Each structure stands twice: as structure tokens, then as C-alpha cells.
Amino acid sequence: MRPLRADARDNRVRILTAAEEVFGRSPNASTDEVAKLAEVGIATVFRHFPTKVDLLEAVLTLRLERLRDRAIELAGEDDAGAAFFAFFEQVVAEAASKLAVGDALIAAGAVVGDDAKQAGASMREAFGQLLERAKKSGQVRGDAEFPEVYALLIGASRGATAAGLTAEVRSRMLNLLFDGLRRR
């Protein structure tokens, strides 16, 4: 596959940025709305992403890769506990728009493709490394294993989204959850 010209790369970035915003607000949004926000024609959108499902998949993959990259960045912080809890909080705070993109994929009858699966797996791996560092530092309980903690992350994300929690209530919820994860 040939590298994209600079203008095509710029268009692709604008389309993905617009799609992330549009589909993050509403899973029923259209590609026309994406094209309008990206300030490109609908044909340009479909040149880069032949179907709405392709576009949604690319947005989901991008979000998961960004979270993975953030987790990797935080793994370099000196305070392993603060890094772990900051990442957990970020995932929950951003969950509503990520879940909207996932819901749009489901509504389109699509299954998650290989790129998104790989991005999700690498994000989970990076989260697991944050958890292990926080446990080793003594800031997270030693018996907090990945499957349970990841289930808490998913549950808190979905719960905060379903309940439409304000930032203040979400913060209090996370403080309660984090208190249960902290080493005593």
C-alpha cells in the first residue's frame, strides 16, 4: 500500500477526529455529519473508509491505542499508585463516548475487527502492567488480580455511563472503589 499524500493524511486525521466527536455524542450519527464537521465531502470520507462500519472500527481502534499509549506513558511515572488510579479514572471518564462508538458498531451488526481487537489486547496488557507496578509499590492490595480489577474498570465505566453521573458523583464513586483497592 502506497503512503498517503500529505493532504490525504490530513483529511484522514480530520475525518477520524470528527468521527470520534460525532459518534461519541450519538451512536446513530451519520457519516454525512462526520463529513460536515471534518469539512470534507462525503466521497472523501468513503475513499478513506468505504463503510460506516470501517469508520467506526477505525475510531474505536484509535481510542484504544490512545488509552494504551497513555497507560505506557503513566508506567514511567515514579508514583505507581497515582499512575494506576489516574489511568483508571481516565478510562471511566471517557467511557461514555467510547461506549457510544461500540454501540454504533453493534447497531450496524458488525463484530469488532482484528485492528480493534489487537488495540484492545495491548491496552489491557498496559493496564495490567500499571496494576502490577501499583501492587509492587504497595499502593494497591496484593490480592487484587487482573481479572477482578479489569471487571471493576468495565463495571465502573458502564455504570457511570448508564447512570449519567456528573463528574463530581463519578469522582466520589471512584474514591469508594479505589478505597477498596488500596492496600490496608
Salt bridges, closest charged atoms under 4 A:
ASP7 OD2 - ARG5 NH2 2.85
GLU20 OE2 - ARG63 NE 3.36
GLU20 OE2 - ARG66 NH1 2.64
GLU21 OE2 - ARG25 NH1 2.87
ASP69 OD1 - ARG68 NH2 2.88
GLU73 OE2 - ARG70 NH1 2.69
GLU132 OE2 - LYS135 NZ 3.45
ASP143 OD1 - ARG141 NE 2.82
GLU145 OE2 - LYS135 NZ 3.47
GLU168 OE2 - ARG172 NH1 3.02
